[in-house]
């Protein structure tokens, strides 16, 4: 298993945005991946009416966003598997995408087809957000051309029938899947995070930060609540503080990480209305 000491220094942050101004700020702040979320197919049926964010980003916005990126990887989340996915992926790569995330797939064959279509032209990230995919991470990690797995907590909470994504963070399903990938030293990310030391949140962000070294994860999305009340000029400072707090938790003994898990789990049943963390 990889050494996670000073985890924050190498933690990968991903930002969904179609705003060129924010993209430039994110690039300068050291956010690792920046780009639009194009997932649309089936998402309203799964998440509509639950207060969870549905993107309105468009393919045509990619060039303006990517033009602002000089350090960050040019990221995009495509649609789930469908008959036109190969054409969609080819368009995204032609527009400059360097990292592509595949959401809401169900089978090993769908993951293989995605990797074959990309064919080494971009980094591939599988978004495991169903129980079926989360229990097959060992096989998924062995697929040629798959570079990383990201656990999507919103849809996993729906599939598990639990009240919010924080329940998933404390679930044996996620813990077992992460342990499998950590043992294989295969790169994986989990959910999304809010700003460090944000006292306005129903669930303290510190308790969430503690889960990353506990699970062995080395990446996350920046949730929408990360930007609540944040001036763009403050983004560099906030990202630096986020990395510092991840470093802090990665240096804590296992007993402290387990205590944070227990505290988080105790809060979950009383927090059905927490802010959703965007996958």
C-alpha positions as CSV (number, residue, x, y, z in Angstrom):
1,X,0.0,0.0,0.0
2,X,1.3,3.4,-0.9
3,X,2.6,5.8,1.8
4,X,-0.1,8.6,2.2
5,X,2.0,10.9,4.4
6,X,1.6,14.4,3.1
7,X,-1.3,13.3,1.0
8,X,-2.4,16.9,0.3
9,X,0.8,17.7,-1.7
10,X,-0.1,15.2,-4.4
11,X,-3.9,15.1,-4.0
12,X,-5.7,15.6,-7.4
13,X,-8.5,18.1,-7.4
14,X,-11.0,18.1,-10.2
15,X,-13.3,21.1,-11.0
16,X,-16.5,21.0,-13.1
17,X,-16.9,24.3,-14.8
18,X,-17.9,26.0,-18.1
19,X,-16.7,29.4,-16.9
20,X,-13.5,30.5,-18.7
21,X,-12.7,33.1,-16.0
22,X,-13.0,30.5,-13.2
23,X,-11.0,28.0,-15.4
24,X,-8.1,30.5,-15.5
25,X,-8.3,31.1,-11.8
26,X,-8.4,27.3,-11.1
27,X,-5.4,26.8,-13.4
28,X,-3.4,29.4,-11.5
29,X,-4.5,28.0,-8.1
30,X,-3.1,24.5,-8.7
31,X,-6.3,22.7,-9.4
32,X,-5.3,19.6,-11.3
33,X,-8.2,19.0,-13.7
34,X,-10.7,21.5,-15.1
35,X,-13.5,21.2,-17.5
36,X,-17.2,20.8,-18.3
37,X,-19.6,18.1,-17.1
38,X,-21.5,16.9,-20.2
39,X,-23.4,14.1,-18.6
40,X,-27.1,14.4,-19.4
41,X,-28.5,11.0,-20.5
42,X,-30.6,9.4,-17.7
43,X,-29.5,11.8,-15.0
44,X,-32.8,13.7,-14.6
45,X,-34.6,10.3,-14.3
46,X,-32.1,9.2,-11.6
47,X,-31.6,12.5,-9.7
48,X,-34.3,14.9,-10.7
49,X,-36.4,16.4,-7.9
50,X,-33.7,15.5,-5.3
51,X,-32.0,18.9,-5.2
52,X,-28.9,17.5,-6.9
53,X,-27.1,19.5,-9.6
54,X,-27.8,18.7,-13.3
55,X,-25.2,20.3,-15.6
56,X,-26.2,22.6,-18.5
57,X,-22.6,22.5,-19.9
58,X,-22.2,22.1,-23.7
59,X,-19.5,20.6,-26.0
60,X,-19.2,23.9,-27.8
61,X,-17.8,25.5,-24.6
62,X,-14.7,23.3,-24.4
63,X,-12.4,25.4,-26.6
64,X,-13.0,28.6,-24.6
65,X,-12.4,26.7,-21.3
66,X,-9.3,24.8,-22.5
67,X,-7.7,27.9,-23.9
68,X,-7.4,29.1,-20.3
69,X,-5.5,26.0,-19.0
70,X,-1.8,26.0,-19.0
71,X,-1.0,23.6,-16.1
72,X,-4.3,21.8,-15.4
73,X,-5.4,18.8,-17.4
74,X,-8.2,19.5,-19.8
75,X,-11.0,17.5,-18.3
76,X,-14.5,16.5,-19.4
77,X,-17.2,14.1,-18.1
78,X,-18.9,12.5,-21.1
79,X,-22.3,10.8,-21.2
80,X,-22.9,7.3,-19.9
81,X,-22.6,4.4,-22.4
82,X,-25.0,4.9,-25.3
83,X,-25.0,4.1,-29.0
84,X,-23.3,7.4,-29.9
85,X,-20.6,7.4,-27.2
86,X,-17.7,6.6,-29.6
87,X,-18.5,9.6,-31.8
88,X,-18.9,11.7,-28.7
89,X,-15.5,10.7,-27.3
90,X,-13.9,11.3,-30.7
91,X,-15.3,14.8,-30.8
92,X,-14.1,15.6,-27.2
93,X,-10.6,14.4,-28.0
94,X,-10.6,16.5,-31.2
95,X,-11.6,19.5,-29.1
96,X,-8.6,19.0,-26.8
97,X,-9.8,16.8,-23.9
98,X,-6.9,15.2,-22.0
99,X,-8.8,13.4,-19.3
100,X,-12.2,11.8,-19.8
101,X,-14.5,10.5,-17.1
102,X,-17.1,7.8,-18.0
103,X,-20.2,8.0,-15.7
104,X,-22.9,5.5,-14.7
105,X,-21.5,2.4,-16.5
106,X,-22.7,-1.0,-15.3
107,X,-20.6,-3.7,-16.9
108,X,-17.0,-4.7,-17.5
109,X,-17.7,-4.7,-21.3
110,X,-18.9,-1.1,-21.2
111,X,-15.7,-0.1,-19.4
112,X,-13.6,-2.0,-21.9
113,X,-15.3,-0.4,-24.8
114,X,-14.7,3.0,-23.3
115,X,-11.0,2.4,-22.9
116,X,-10.8,0.9,-26.4
117,X,-12.5,3.9,-27.9
118,X,-10.2,6.4,-26.1
119,X,-7.2,4.2,-27.2
120,X,-4.6,6.0,-25.2
121,X,-5.5,9.5,-26.6
122,X,-6.5,10.7,-23.2
123,X,-6.4,9.6,-19.6
124,X,-9.4,7.5,-18.7
125,X,-11.4,7.7,-15.4
126,X,-14.2,5.3,-14.6
127,X,-16.9,6.8,-12.4
128,X,-18.1,3.9,-10.2
129,X,-21.5,5.0,-8.9
130,X,-23.4,1.8,-8.7
131,X,-23.1,-1.2,-6.3
132,X,-22.5,-3.4,-9.3
133,X,-19.5,-1.4,-10.5
134,X,-18.1,-0.7,-7.0
135,X,-17.9,-4.4,-6.2
136,X,-16.0,-5.1,-9.4
137,X,-13.1,-2.7,-9.0
138,X,-10.5,-5.4,-9.0
139,X,-11.5,-6.5,-12.5
140,X,-12.0,-2.9,-13.6
141,X,-8.5,-1.9,-12.6
142,X,-7.1,-4.7,-14.8
143,X,-8.7,-3.4,-18.0
144,X,-6.1,-2.2,-20.4
145,X,-6.4,1.5,-20.9
146,X,-8.2,2.3,-17.7
147,X,-6.1,4.7,-15.7
148,X,-8.2,5.6,-12.6
149,X,-11.4,4.9,-10.8
150,X,-13.5,7.6,-9.1
151,X,-16.3,6.7,-6.6
152,X,-19.4,8.8,-7.2
153,X,-21.2,9.1,-3.9
154,X,-24.5,10.7,-4.9
155,X,-25.6,7.9,-7.2
156,X,-24.0,5.3,-4.9
157,X,-26.2,6.6,-2.1
158,X,-29.3,6.2,-4.4
159,X,-28.3,2.6,-5.3
160,X,-27.6,1.7,-1.7
161,X,-30.9,3.3,-0.5
162,X,-29.2,5.5,2.1
163,X,-30.1,9.1,2.9
164,X,-27.0,11.0,1.7
165,X,-23.4,10.6,0.4
166,X,-21.9,10.8,3.9
167,X,-23.5,7.5,4.7
168,X,-21.6,6.0,1.7
169,X,-18.3,7.3,3.1
170,X,-18.8,5.1,6.2
171,X,-20.2,2.1,4.3
172,X,-18.4,-1.3,4.1
173,X,-19.1,-1.3,0.3
174,X,-16.9,1.7,-0.2
175,X,-14.4,0.7,2.4
176,X,-13.9,-2.8,0.8
177,X,-13.7,-1.3,-2.7
178,X,-11.1,1.3,-1.6
179,X,-9.1,-1.4,0.3
180,X,-9.0,-3.5,-2.9
181,X,-7.6,-0.6,-5.0
182,X,-5.2,0.6,-2.3
183,X,-3.7,-2.9,-2.1
184,X,-3.3,-2.9,-5.8
185,X,-1.8,0.6,-5.7
186,X,-4.3,1.6,-8.4
187,X,-5.2,5.3,-8.5
188,X,-8.6,6.2,-7.2
189,X,-10.6,9.2,-6.0
190,X,-13.7,9.5,-3.8
191,X,-16.6,11.9,-4.1
192,X,-16.1,15.6,-3.5
193,X,-14.9,18.0,-0.8
194,X,-15.8,21.4,0.6
195,X,-13.5,24.1,1.9
196,X,-11.2,23.3,4.8
197,X,-12.4,24.4,8.2
198,X,-15.7,25.6,6.8
199,X,-17.9,26.0,9.9
200,X,-21.1,26.8,8.0
201,X,-21.6,23.2,6.8
202,X,-24.0,20.8,8.6
203,X,-21.3,18.2,8.5
204,X,-17.8,19.5,9.4
205,X,-15.5,19.3,6.5
206,X,-12.7,18.1,8.8
207,X,-14.5,14.9,9.4
208,X,-14.8,14.3,5.6
209,X,-11.1,15.2,5.0
210,X,-10.1,12.5,7.6
211,X,-11.7,9.9,5.4
212,X,-9.3,10.3,2.5
213,X,-6.2,9.0,4.2
214,X,-8.3,6.4,6.0
215,X,-9.6,5.1,2.7
216,X,-6.4,5.6,0.8
217,X,-7.9,7.9,-1.8
218,X,-5.7,10.5,-3.6
219,X,-8.3,12.7,-5.3
220,X,-11.7,14.3,-5.2
221,X,-14.0,16.7,-7.0
222,X,-14.3,20.2,-5.6
223,X,-18.0,20.4,-4.6
224,X,-20.2,23.4,-5.4
225,X,-20.3,24.3,-1.8
226,X,-16.6,24.8,-1.9
227,X,-17.3,28.1,-3.8
228,X,-20.1,29.4,-1.5
229,X,-19.1,32.9,-0.6
230,X,-15.6,32.5,-2.0
231,X,-14.1,35.3,-4.0
232,X,-12.1,34.1,-7.0
233,X,-9.1,35.9,-5.8
234,X,-9.1,33.7,-2.7
235,X,-9.0,30.4,-4.6
236,X,-5.2,29.9,-4.5
237,X,-5.2,30.5,-0.7
238,X,-8.2,28.1,-0.2
239,X,-6.6,25.3,-2.3
240,X,-3.4,25.7,-0.3
241,X,-5.3,25.4,3.0
242,X,-7.2,22.4,1.6
243,X,-3.9,20.7,0.9
244,X,-2.5,21.6,4.3
245,X,-5.5,20.0,6.1
246,X,-5.3,16.9,4.0
247,X,-1.6,16.7,5.0
248,X,-2.6,17.1,8.6
249,X,-5.0,14.2,8.5
250,X,-2.6,12.0,6.6
251,X,-0.1,12.3,9.4
252,X,-2.6,11.3,12.1
253,X,-2.5,7.8,13.6
254,X,-5.1,5.2,12.6
255,X,-7.0,5.6,15.9
256,X,-7.6,9.3,15.1
257,X,-8.9,8.5,11.6
258,X,-11.2,5.8,13.0
259,X,-12.5,8.2,15.6
260,X,-13.3,10.7,12.9
261,X,-15.1,8.0,11.0
262,X,-17.2,7.2,14.1
263,X,-18.0,10.8,14.6
264,X,-19.0,11.2,11.0
265,X,-21.2,8.1,11.1
266,X,-22.9,9.4,14.3
267,X,-23.8,12.6,12.5
268,X,-25.2,11.1,9.4
269,X,-28.7,9.9,10.6
270,X,-29.3,13.4,12.0
271,X,-28.3,15.1,8.8
272,X,-30.8,14.1,6.0
273,X,-30.7,17.6,4.5
274,X,-27.0,18.1,4.1
275,X,-25.6,19.9,1.1
276,X,-25.0,17.4,-1.7
277,X,-21.4,16.9,-2.7
278,X,-21.3,16.9,-6.5
279,X,-19.8,13.9,-8.1
